[in-house]
Amino acid sequence: MRYFFLLIVLSFPLLAVSQSSRDTVFLKERTMDRPLIVHDHQLRVTGLYGFSTITKKFDESSGRIKLSDEGSSNMLHRGSVDIRYGFLNILQVDVALTYVNNYQRAQPILSFALDGSYVETYYNSYYSGFQDLFIGGSILAPWKTRKIDLVLSGGMTLPTANSMMPQPGHTYEQGAGSTKITYNRNYPVGLGVAKTYVGTQFKYRLKNMAFTASLRYGFPMGESEDVDWRYRVVLNEFSYERHTYRLAHPSSYNALLEVEYQLFPFVNVFLDLAQDAFIGGWSERTTVKTGFPDRKFTILSPGIEVLLTSKLWLRQQAIFGIAGQNTLAPFSINTSLMYNFFPF
């Protein structure tokens, strides 16, 4: 993962070599004034790093549960590179790749026998790797007005990431009067099937304030496969049997409302209210087709964007989970650097 972020950091000074007289357009744009897509022949490279600590979750009735009450801990690191290029001031292409690293640890279970011996059991889960590659495009309504932007967009994630669960790395250690069992599961981060997205964005501007609403809907383009590993202990070693099963990933949507205020020409503050939801889907892991429970997560996210230079922007957000259903509730800090120029 460190090489991934090194690539992001090194890319900005390399891009700085490129200069164009059209770069002066950035001198005239405040954050709230820029269009929802990039300009004609503009290239924008965004590197993002996010850190999340997950101390709560929401159950099926939207009740809050502290993970500390269950003795578990959960941390998530997320990094992404997003590249956008514009045509004719109304068209944009977008390519994005995200890396995630999530470690979940449950409270150890200690069991005692009548003879005084005991068994320690540990449960660890890992989600790590590059997610599916996203490729998309957007079109801006060609209205000659500063106040209103309307964008229609579409895209697709390609099944480039690993989507099959690898063999677990469980361990069994027998000692004098004690046994230690550790269950280590590595989960895939890919879907195994293409997923299509369609969406729209609308922005309305006042003198120093702006209001944005967006909605994006995604649906998988078919069924996929995963692996279930069944295991047993033989001579203090785990042996595994591989079973493949079918599943259908849920559809999803993201809805966003944003209010922003241009505090200074180079400082913009904003507040987002957003909801992510995953609906439908099923799995045959238990040999019987079983539906996934619907999941929803609502966040409130204040943030700030600072124009470090006319072409290099820094954006930071704090993300608070305020409501949800059948989902974890992370507190996250996201930091983005955006570099903009006209290469041609």
Disulfide bonds with the S-S distance in Angstrom:
none
